[in-house]
């Protein structure tokens, strides 16, 4: 009789551990939200866009960025920036390193830091789908 109690107690504890683990380690269901420093970006995370869509990120004034799309580093000369507003824009074209987006999911990784003053580095990754 004691063996059955011990077995069922251990099974109950294992079930409780699995349930607690599922709650603690389950995805939050929240979309990949940008850090608070990101004032705006486009295309939206998880959105579906056309092949020639532009990539845009807005940061506070006094920041510079490094942009990588699908593992390809975008040259600084191809990124149009407006220092007065902190807006950075890149668009695929025949004159850029990526002429157009192929259908499928694409990932944008942006790393930033201040140009002057105290360092404030950060990074963020989001993705979108091209139809």
Secondary structure, 3 states (H helix, E strand, C coil): CHHHHHHHHHHHHHHHHHHHHHHHHCCCCCCCCCCCCCCEEECCCCCEECCCCEEEEECCCCEEEEEEECCEECCHHHCEEECCCCEEEEECCCCCCCCCCCCEEEEEEEEEEECCCCCCCEEEEEEEEEC
